[in-house]
Amino acid sequence: MSNKAALTAVVVAFVVGIIGSLAVRPPGANTAPVATQAGEAQARIHWRMPVVFQTTLPVLGDNPLYVADMIRKASNGAIKIDVFEPGEIVPAFSVTDAVRDRKVEVGYTWMGYDQGKIPASPLLGAVPFGMEPWEYSAWWFEAGGRELGEALYAKHNIMPIYCGMTGPETAGWFREPIRSLSDVEGLKIRFAGLGGRVIERLGASVTMIPGGEIFQALEKGAIDASEFALPIVDQTLGFNRVAKFNYYPGWHQPFTASHLVVNLDAWNELQPADQAMIELGCTAGVIRNLSNSEASQGAIIAGFPDIGVTAEVLPEALLRELEAVARDVINEEAANDEDFANILESQRAFRKDYAHWKSRAYLPRDF
């Protein structure tokens, strides 16, 4: 073979190799080289995922790490999702905007943060005096919740996947005791979602800041009180050092659902098997997250006396007043937004049917 013929053969082999490697890569996959762990295949899908909570936070923040790791392991490295901290590549409250515009293919967030641009979104994240965690899961998976959530976010070029769940939050951390609704008037407080609208209606001055900035705001007196998450999360952030009254129950968030949000075009480009793998990882994330949530709180509250924190239960009369205000706020939101009204109607209809079971099936032993 002549030198010219040999060179031609090498070039042809190189081109054929490149074409072959592209042929096995599904549409939409990131084609950048990806480092693999021992025994794993090279990633066909490699996405960046900003999250809304710091991954150092227990329960609330570590779940996306778990989900990404399970998807990688289950796919033998074929699907790799790199997790980025809040603000690292996307501002904490702009995760869905970045996914919508495909600046990133995927994010992990709490839907209530989209309230300003998608009024119905808080219904997918937390509802004051709303469903229990398992009740929400039943509605999402079996009673039309998923379809309503997907239809709502399809308008924003996003596919939402139910991916995390925690139990009730605390009702907040306060510098001074709360004995009546008049104690809320004039209070400077950090509050999110529909609960924030309720507290605002009662005369509080409500601000929304990311979790990582709350302690500093409390310490400097920029706010008098704050709700955020679970006792184990709030204590990790140091709220107990400046606000000694921790109230229960978390009327504003009896459940906290988190979602994986995927750019809809990127989602539709995936093979069905890859879509199923991601959904399986998220479903595992839901049960693991809720189990972790329920297992972690008792010991934290039991240790409150040692650090000078009082765990207070809001008087029932005060809770009933809050419920009445919450009902008015939610009904007003429904009157102003068709999507909100449709999702709310679905949730209320499910709760009405579920009540026949819930009121009879469980032992009256809660106290």
Buried (B, 14 or more C-beta within 10 A) or exposed (E): EEEEEEEEEEEEEEEEEEEEEEEEEEEBBBEEEBEBEEEBEBBBBBBBBBBBBBBEBBBBBBBBBBBBEBBBEBBEBBBBBBBBBBBEBBBBBBBBBBBBEEBBBBBBBBBBBBBEEBBBBBBBBBBBBBBBBBBBBBBBEEBBBBEBBBEBBEEBBBBBBBBBBBBBBBBBBBBEEBEEBEBBEEBBBBBBBBBBBBBBBBEBBBBBBBBBEBBEBBBEEBBBBBBBBBBBBBBBBBBBBBBBBBBBBBBBBBBBBBBBBBBBEBBEBBBEEBBEBBBBBBBBBBEBBBEBBBEBBEEBBEEBEEEEBEBBEBEEEBBEBBBEBBEEBBEEBBEEBEBBBBBBEBBEEBBEEBEEEBEEEEEEEEE
